[in-house]
Amino acid sequence: HRVEATYYLNRVTDLIYRTTDFDADPNGSIRRLTNAGQSRTHGMELSGQQRFRSWLLLRQTYTFSDAVISRNDSLPATVGRRLPFVPRHTFT
């Protein structure tokens, strides 16, 4: 049996992120790369594994991620909002 826990904090400057361009396509299928100032991501990851047989190992991982834009001079309304396409919860 093995269990691990990790906390992380990432700060990004000169952030480029993907946004959906509803003006160009109301269906939301066009995405553009957008420059933003900074982002902050922090979260935790919990993982465990258990060997049932010599040939069978079960691994499971849960990740919680809180990723937000912390500065965006070109679009200040996005400050404090979550980064698009970064899942809050991930299970593997």
N, C-alpha and C positions, 0 to 999 in steps of 0.2 A: 504494500500500500504506500502511496505517496501523495501528499497534498502540498500545494504551494500557493502563496498569495503575493501579489506584486502591486504596488502603487506607482503610478507614473504621472509626470507633469511635463508637458511640452509647450514651449513658447516658440511661435514661428513669426519671423519678420518677412516682409515682402511676399506675403501670402498670395497665391493664385488659386482660385477655387472655381468650381463649375456652377453656373446658374442656368435656370431655365428661362428662355426668352419667349414669353407669352405674347409680346408685341409682334414678333416676326411670325409666330405660329401659335394661335390660340389653343391648339391641342397639346402644346408643351413638349413636342418632339425635338425642338431645336435647343441645344445647350451651348453656352458660350463660356470661354475662360475669362475670368474677371480678376483684375488686380484689387487687392485689399491691403490694408496696412499690416495688421497683426492678428494672430489668433492665439488662443490658449486652450489646450486640451489637457484634462486630467481625468483620471479614472483608476480602476482597479481590475485586476485579472485574478480569478481563482481557477486553479486546475487540480486535477487529481487523476490518478491512474491506479489500476488494480490488475494484477495478472491472475487469470482464472486457470489457465493451463500453460504449459511451456510454449504453446503456439498461439495463445489467445491473450492479448493485452487490451484492456479497455481504457481509453483516455477521454476525458471530458474537460471542457474549458468554458468558463463564462467570463465575458468582458463587459464592464460598464464603462462607457466613455462619454464625458461631457465636453464637447468641442464647441466653442463659441468664438465669434469674431470680437476681438477686443479693441480694434481700431480700424476704421475705414474712412479716410478723408473724402473719398470720391462718393460714398454713399453712407452717410452717418446713421441713417435709419436702421442699418443692419447691425450696428454695434450692440452686443449683448445677445444677438440671435445665434441659434445653432448653425454650425457649418452644414451646408447641404451635402447629402450623400455620405455622411458619417453616421453610422448607426449608433444609437444609444446603448442597445443591448445586443450582444452577439453570443450565440451558443455554438460550440463545435463538439 
